[in-house]
Each structure stands twice: as C-alpha cells, then as structure tokens.
Amino acid sequence: MKNNTIILGIGNVGRQDDGLGWLFLDFLEDEDFEGIDIEYRYQLQIEDAELICNYQTVIFIDATKEITKKGYYYKHCEPSDQFGFSTHELAPETILFLANQLYNHDPKAFILGIQGHEWNLEVGLSKTAKENLDKAKEYFGTNIFSRHVLSS
C-alpha cells in the first residue's frame, strides 16, 4: 500500500459499455491523479476482500444497466452478506462484508455506477455511454477526488 485509497474498476472492454469501469481507470492513469492506487478487475473475487484491507477508502467503479438521472450515480456502499449462486462474481457490498468478517476491517466505501446501454461482444462504447463516462469523469475530478482522496 502506497496510498490510503484504492479504486477498483470492474468491467470488460470487449463487451462494449461493460468496459466503462476500465476506461474510467484509464482516465485516472492519464490524468496522473496522486494519492490513489487503482486495480482493474473483470469481476470481484473473494481475494479482493483482503486487498481492500490495506486501504481506508475504497471506490468501486462499474457500468450499470440501471437508469440514472445524470448518466451515473455515486453512492455510499454498505456491507451485505447476500451472495449470488456462485462465488465467481461478487458484489462490492459482499466484498465489504467479507473484509469486515474475515479481517475486521471496515473502510469507507463508495460505488460510482456509470450507465451503459450496449453489451455486445464488441470493442467500443455506445455514444450515450461515452457521454455518461465524460460526465462521471468531470464529477470525479471536481467532487470525489478532493472529498475522499485528498482528505484521507
């Protein structure tokens, strides 16, 4: 751990808008934001519960099919013991629950969900997803970064 904040981008750029989480991380790398560590994930795994124990703040970034007012949402992430049918894909809330239960660690956690529209096996964002990504990047730079990362 070199920083207090980790940002996990979840997605797959080979499935159109599902790549929003990774493309957001590319933006962070290009802008050279300091004070954060970033990790690319196809999906969250049990091992990520141990990883986030090294940080005070964790931000999960993922594409969402949920309809949003601004093209994205940013919300607090609460631990949950709800598991799906498989442990091969875990929700951010489940990762937080496991970090708390297994390692007694309870970081501040948030989810940035960016609304996507196309999910085919194809590289490249839909026009609307690109617009939503740009809105989320602007919001992050002016609100999230200074509030959560610089204050850690």
C-alpha positions in Angstrom: 0.0 0.0 0.0 1.4 3.3 -1.0 -1.8 5.3 -0.7 -4.9 5.4 1.5 -7.4 5.0 -1.3 -7.9 2.2 -3.8 -10.2 2.4 -6.9 -11.3 -0.8 -8.4 -12.6 -0.6 -12.0 -14.8 -3.5 -12.9 -15.6 -4.5 -16.5 -14.7 -5.9 -19.8 -13.8 -3.6 -22.7 -14.6 -6.5 -25.1 -18.3 -6.2 -24.2 -18.9 -2.6 -25.3 -20.3 -0.5 -22.4 -19.3 -3.1 -19.8 -15.8 -1.5 -20.3 -16.8 1.7 -18.6 -15.0 0.8 -15.3 -11.8 0.1 -17.0 -12.0 3.2 -19.2 -12.5 5.3 -16.2 -9.3 3.9 -14.7 -7.5 4.7 -18.0 -8.6 8.3 -17.4 -7.2 8.3 -13.9 -3.9 7.0 -15.2 -3.8 9.5 -18.0 -4.5 12.4 -15.6 -2.0 11.0 -13.1 -4.1 11.6 -10.1 -2.0 11.2 -7.0 -2.9 9.6 -3.7 -4.8 6.6 -5.2 -4.0 3.0 -6.2 -6.0 1.5 -9.0 -6.9 -2.1 -9.9 -8.6 -3.4 -13.0 -11.0 -6.3 -12.4 -13.2 -8.4 -14.8 -15.2 -9.2 -11.7 -14.7 -9.0 -8.0 -13.3 -12.1 -6.2 -13.1 -13.2 -2.6 -9.4 -12.2 -2.7 -10.4 -8.6 -3.1 -11.7 -8.5 0.5 -8.1 -9.0 1.6 -6.8 -6.4 -0.9 -9.1 -3.6 0.4 -8.0 -4.2 4.0 -4.9 -2.2 3.1 -6.9 1.0 2.5 -9.0 3.5 4.4 -11.2 4.3 1.4 -12.3 2.1 -1.5 -14.2 3.2 -4.6 -15.8 0.6 -6.9 -16.4 1.8 -10.5 -18.6 -0.2 -12.8 -21.0 0.0 -15.6 -24.7 -0.2 -14.7 -27.9 -1.1 -16.6 -29.8 1.0 -14.0 -31.4 4.1 -15.3 -29.8 7.1 -13.7 -30.7 10.8 -13.7 -27.3 12.1 -14.7 -25.9 9.1 -16.6 -24.1 7.9 -13.4 -24.6 7.7 -9.7 -22.3 7.9 -6.8 -23.4 6.4 -3.5 -22.1 5.0 -0.2 -21.6 1.3 -0.3 -22.8 -0.7 2.7 -21.6 -4.3 3.5 -24.1 -7.1 2.7 -23.9 -10.8 3.3 -26.0 -11.5 0.2 -24.2 -13.9 -2.1 -25.2 -15.0 -5.6 -25.3 -18.5 -6.8 -21.6 -18.5 -7.5 -18.5 -17.1 -5.8 -17.0 -16.2 -9.2 -18.8 -12.9 -9.2 -19.3 -10.9 -6.0 -20.9 -7.5 -5.5 -19.0 -4.6 -3.9 -21.2 -4.9 -0.8 -20.2 -8.6 -0.4 -16.5 -7.7 -0.7 -17.0 -5.2 2.1 -18.9 -7.7 4.3 -16.1 -10.3 3.8 -13.4 -7.7 4.6 -15.2 -6.9 7.9 -16.0 -10.5 8.8 -12.6 -12.1 7.9 -10.2 -9.2 8.6 -12.2 -6.9 11.0 -11.7 -4.0 8.5 -14.4 -1.5 7.6 -13.2 1.0 5.1 -15.2 4.0 3.8 -16.6 2.6 0.6 -18.5 4.1 -2.4 -19.8 3.0 -5.8 -19.6 5.0 -9.0 -22.0 3.4 -11.4 -21.9 4.7 -15.0 -24.9 3.9 -17.1 -24.3 1.8 -20.1 -26.6 0.8 -23.0 -24.9 -1.8 -25.3 -23.4 -5.1 -24.0 -22.5 -7.0 -27.2 -19.2 -8.8 -27.8 -17.6 -5.7 -29.4 -14.9 -3.2 -28.5 -16.0 0.4 -28.2 -18.6 2.4 -26.2 -22.0 3.4 -27.3 -22.4 7.1 -27.9 -24.6 7.6 -24.8 -22.1 5.6 -22.6 -19.3 7.8 -23.8 -21.3 10.9 -22.8 -22.0 9.3 -19.4 -18.4 8.5 -18.9 -17.4 12.1 -19.6 -20.0 13.3 -17.1 -18.7 10.9 -14.4 -15.1 11.9 -15.1 -16.0 15.6 -14.6 -17.9 14.8 -11.4 -15.0 12.8 -10.0 -12.4 15.5 -10.7 -14.4 18.3 -9.1 -16.1 16.4 -6.2 -15.0 12.9 -5.4 -11.2 13.3 -5.7 -10.9 16.3 -3.4 -13.5 15.0 -0.9 -12.4 11.4 -0.4 -8.8 11.0 -1.7 -7.2 14.2 -0.7 -8.8 14.1 2.8 -7.6 10.6 3.5 
